[in-house]
Amino acid sequence: MMIASLAEPAMLMIMFTLALIVGSTQLSAMAAFMLSSQVGLRVSLGLALLALIMVAIAENARIPVDNPATHLELTMVHEAMVLEYSGRHLALIDLTSELKLLLYVSLIGCLFVPWGIAAPGAGAQAIATGIATYVAKLAAGGVLLALFETAIAKMRVFRVPEFLGVALMLGLLAALLRFVSGSL
C-alpha cells in the first residue's frame, strides 16, 4: 500500500501534464495529438515519459525491493502479499498483476509511441497493421523491462519512496515547464 500511495500522486501529475499539453483528458485525443505535427520535441513530454516509466516499474513491483531484516520469503513486497494463496486464487492474483503490467506498457506505448494505431472505421488492413505494431510495442516494452530489471538488482524498502519521489518531481517539473513555456 505504501508503494501505491506514493505512486498515485506521480501518476496524477503525469496525466495532468499530458492533459495540459494536449488540452483534453481523453486518451484518444492524447494519442491523436502525439501523432500530429503539433507535438514537436518537448522537454515536458520527455520528463513525463520518464516519470511514467518509473511509476510503472514501481507500481508493478518489477524492482526487487529488498529488506534484509526479514525472512527470505518476505524480502520482496509483491511476494509477501501472495504467500498465503495457492491454486486458482494465486493464478487470479498473478493474472491481475500481469494485466496491470500490460495496461502500463500499453499506456506508455499508445500515448508516447502512437505509431500504427488504426483510425476508427479503418479497414481490415489498417486493423491488422495496428495489431502488429501493438504486439511489436509490447515486445519492445518487455525487452526494455528485462534490461532495466537486470541493471537494477536490488532496492531497499527505504529507497522506494525516494524512487517514487523522483518520479513525482519529474512530473511536477514537466508541468512547471509546460506552464513556464508553452513550447517546452
N, C-alpha and C positions, 0 to 999 in steps of 0.2 A: 504494500500500500504506500510505503514511503516513496518508492520509485514512481508510482503512478501519480501521486500528489505533486511531485516535483516536475514531472514531465508535462502535465496539463497546462501550466502557465506558459511554458515554452511553446507548446503546440498552438495555444491560442494566439500568441504573439506572431507566430509564423503565418497562421491563416489571416490574422489581422493585416499583416504586411502585404500578403498577396492580394487581399481584398482592396487595400488602399491603391495598390499599383494598377489592378485591373478595373476597379470601380464596381465590382459585383462580388457577391459571396457564392455565386453558383459555380460549381466545379467545371461545368461545361463551358461557361464563359471564361473561366481562368485558362482552360486548355486552348480555347479558340484565340484568346489574347496572346498566349505563348506561341501560337503558330503564326500570328500576324507579324508584319514587319514593324509594328509599333514598339515591340518589346526591346529591341536593341540589346546592348550589353549593359546590364545594370549591376552595380555592386550589391544593392539590397537584395536582388534575387539570388545572387551567389551566397550571401550570408544566410538567407532564408533556407536555401537548399542544404547548406552545411548543417544548420541547426536542425532541420527536419531529419536529416540522416542520423544525427546524434540522438534525437528523440526516438527514432525508430529502433535504433540499436539498443538503447536502454529500455524502452518500453517492451520490447520483445525478449528481454533477458538474454541477449546474444553475447554479452560480455560476461565471462565467468566472474561473479562477484565473490571474492574470497574473504572468509572470516576465519583466521587460524585458531580462534579460541573455541570453535565448535567441533563436533564430530565430522568425519569425512562426508557423511550423507547430508549434512546441513550446511556445507560450505558454499553452496550455490543457492541463491534466492529462489530461482524458479524450480529447483529440485525439492526444496523444503516444503513447498506448497502441495506437492503431489505424492508425498511419501505414504500417505495412508490409503491411497486409491490403487485399484488394480482392475483388470478386466476391461469391461466396456466403459466404465466410468473414467478410467485412466485414458482409454482411447479417445473418448469425447473431449477430455481436457487437452490432450495432445492435438486433437483436430482443431480445437478453438485457438490454440497457440499458433498452429500453422496458418489458419485463416487470418489471424491478426497480422502475422508477418506478410502474408500475401496482400493484405489490404495496404500496409505501409509501403511495400515495394511497388504496388500498383499506383498508389497515390504519388509517389516520387516519379515513377516512370510516365504517368499520364499528365502530370502537371508540369514537370520540368523538362521532359523529353517527349512532347506530344506528337512526334512524327509518326505518321502511319495510321492515325485514328480515322476511322471511317465516318463520313458525314451522315447525318440522319437521312434515311431514304436512299442510301447508296446501294448500288447493285451488289451482286454476289462476288464479283472480282474485288471490289473495294473492301468488303467484309472479310474475305479470305486474306487479303493483304494486311488488314488490321489485326486479325487474329495472329498471323505470322509475326508481325512486328511486336505484338504484345508478348508473345512467347519468347521472342528474342530479348525483349526488355527484362522479362523475368529471369531468363538465363544469365544475362549480364549482371543483374542485381544479385543473383545467387553467387556468381563468381566473385564479385566485388565484396560481398559479405564474407565469403570464405577467406579472401585475402586479408580483410580487416581483422577477422577473428584470429587468424594465425599471427598477425602482427602484434595484437594486444593480448597477452597471455592471461593476466590476472588483474583484477581491480578490487581493491579492498572496499568493504562496505562504506567506509568513511570517505572514499573518493567519489562515490556515485553522486552525492549532492553537488560536489564541485563540477563533475562532468555535466550534469544537467543544468547547473548554474551557468556554465559556459554556453550551453545551448540557449538558455533564456536570454543571456546577454547578447548573443548573436542575433536573436530575434528582435530584441529591443533596439540594437544598433541598426538593423535593417529597416525597422520602422522609423527610427530617427533620421536615417539617411534619406528615406522617402519624403519625410516632412521638410528636411532642410533643403533638399534639392529635388525637384521633380524628375530629373533625369537619372538620378542615382538610385 
